[in-house]
Amino acid sequence: MAKLAVVLFSRKRKRDTEDCDKENKKRTGSEDNVTITTAAESPRYEPTKRSKKIRFSTVHIHEHLLVLGDNPAVSRGVPLTLAWESCHSKVYSVDDYERRRQPKKRRNSLPSAYTPQQREAIAKLNGSSKRAIQCAGVHVKEIQQSREEAEMDSLKRGMWERLRQTPAIVARFRL
């Protein structure tokens, strides 16, 4: 749709400049004195009103399993993520979907989060072994520890840089 609009606009603009060239040639007798008029300035330019409505006919719902993930943002336990492959898909008409869907939740309600025990139980139900769950937990702890160490190193470097940049403060510490 966007390409079509650009092509139409380009053609209109080309015709306008050709008309201006002809008019200038008639008035001055040469093609050297050319005035370019944009399509918007042309008296023949009539912008078309386009509908800005979008309509949908169907709603596609794809359900995915929750499986062991690798995001270290969990405070405790193992992280979960969506499986790549959907386990179930449904297609509804928009009207059917609106009739079946649950009422909207209140805006001020907080999103629910799973406890570490719930996440572990979900991982087991969806096929993860005890060993895989333990490995995921260890992996997350290693990443979290590495990030904490990197943050501390960054804070220390920043502190020493500030101390080096201000000799007066360094002199006070040497007393």
C-alpha positions in Angstrom: 0.0 0.0 0.0 2.8 2.5 0.9 4.6 1.8 -2.4 1.5 2.4 -4.3 1.1 5.8 -2.7 4.7 6.7 -3.5 4.3 5.7 -7.1 1.1 7.7 -7.5 2.7 10.8 -5.9 5.8 10.5 -8.1 3.7 10.3 -11.3 1.6 13.3 -10.3 4.8 15.3 -9.5 6.4 14.4 -12.8 3.3 15.5 -14.7 3.3 18.8 -12.8 6.9 19.5 -13.6 6.4 18.6 -17.3 3.4 21.1 -17.4 5.6 23.8 -15.8 8.3 23.2 -18.4 5.7 23.6 -21.2 4.3 26.8 -19.7 7.8 28.3 -19.2 8.8 27.3 -22.8 5.6 29.1 -24.1 6.3 32.2 -22.0 10.0 32.6 -22.4 10.6 30.7 -25.6 13.4 28.6 -24.0 13.7 25.8 -21.6 16.5 27.5 -19.5 14.0 29.3 -17.2 12.2 26.5 -15.4 10.1 26.8 -12.3 9.4 23.6 -10.4 6.0 23.3 -8.7 5.5 20.5 -6.2 2.4 18.4 -6.4 0.9 20.1 -3.3 1.2 23.5 -4.9 -0.4 22.4 -8.2 -4.0 23.6 -8.7 -4.9 20.1 -9.9 -3.6 18.4 -6.8 -6.5 16.9 -4.8 -5.4 14.9 -1.8 -7.4 11.7 -1.5 -8.9 10.8 1.9 -8.1 7.3 2.9 -9.8 5.3 5.5 -7.6 4.9 8.6 -9.5 1.8 9.8 -8.0 -1.6 10.3 -10.2 -4.6 10.6 -9.4 -8.1 11.8 -11.4 -11.1 11.0 -9.7 -13.9 13.1 -7.7 -14.3 16.3 -4.9 -16.9 16.3 -3.9 -18.2 19.7 -0.8 -20.3 20.1 -0.1 -22.0 23.4 3.5 -22.7 24.4 5.0 -24.9 27.2 7.0 -23.2 29.9 10.5 -24.8 29.9 13.8 -24.2 31.7 15.3 -20.9 30.7 18.6 -19.1 31.2 17.5 -15.6 32.3 19.4 -14.9 35.6 16.9 -12.2 36.7 15.1 -14.6 39.1 15.7 -13.9 42.7 15.5 -17.6 43.7 15.0 -20.9 41.9 15.2 -21.7 38.2 14.0 -19.4 35.4 11.3 -20.5 33.0 10.8 -19.4 29.4 8.4 -20.2 26.5 9.2 -23.2 24.3 9.9 -22.3 20.7 7.3 -24.7 19.3 3.6 -24.2 20.1 1.9 -27.2 21.7 -1.6 -26.1 20.7 -3.1 -23.6 18.3 -6.7 -22.3 17.9 -8.3 -19.9 15.4 -11.4 -17.9 16.4 -13.4 -15.3 14.7 -13.1 -12.0 16.5 -16.7 -12.1 17.6 -16.3 -15.6 19.0 -13.1 -14.6 20.8 -14.8 -11.6 22.4 -17.7 -13.7 23.6 -15.4 -16.4 25.1 -12.6 -14.3 26.6 -12.4 -13.5 30.3 -13.3 -10.0 31.6 -10.4 -7.5 31.7 -8.3 -7.5 34.8 -8.2 -4.4 36.9 -5.3 -2.1 35.9 -3.9 -1.7 39.4 -3.5 -5.5 40.0 0.1 -6.7 39.9 1.1 -9.5 37.5 1.3 -12.8 39.3 4.8 -14.4 39.6 5.5 -18.0 40.3 7.3 -19.0 43.4 10.6 -21.0 43.1 8.7 -24.2 44.0 6.0 -23.6 41.4 8.6 -22.9 38.7 10.4 -26.2 39.6 7.1 -28.1 39.5 6.2 -26.6 36.1 9.6 -27.5 34.7 9.2 -31.1 36.0 5.7 -31.4 34.5 6.9 -30.2 31.1 9.6 -32.8 30.9 12.7 -31.4 32.6 14.8 -33.9 34.6 16.0 -33.2 38.2 19.5 -33.0 36.9 18.6 -30.4 34.3 16.8 -28.3 36.9 19.8 -28.5 39.2 22.2 -27.5 36.4 20.0 -24.6 35.5 20.0 -23.4 39.1 23.8 -23.6 39.3 24.2 -21.9 36.0 21.9 -19.0 37.1 23.8 -18.6 40.4 27.1 -18.5 38.5 25.8 -15.7 36.1 24.4 -13.7 39.0 27.7 -14.0 40.9 29.7 -13.0 37.9 27.5 -9.9 37.4 27.8 -8.9 41.0 31.6 -9.2 40.8 31.7 -7.1 37.6 29.5 -4.5 39.2 31.8 -4.3 42.2 34.9 -4.0 39.9 33.2 -1.2 38.0 32.4 0.6 41.2 35.9 0.3 42.5 37.4 1.5 39.2 35.1 4.5 39.2 36.0 5.3 42.8 39.7 5.2 42.1 39.3 7.2 38.9 37.5 10.0 40.9 40.3 9.9 43.5 43.0 10.2 40.9 41.3 13.1 39.2 41.1 15.1 42.5 44.5 15.5 44.1 43.1 17.5 47.0 41.0 14.6 48.1 44.0 12.2 47.7 46.1 14.6 49.9 43.5 14.4 52.6 43.6 10.6 52.7 47.4 10.6 53.0 47.4 12.5 56.3 
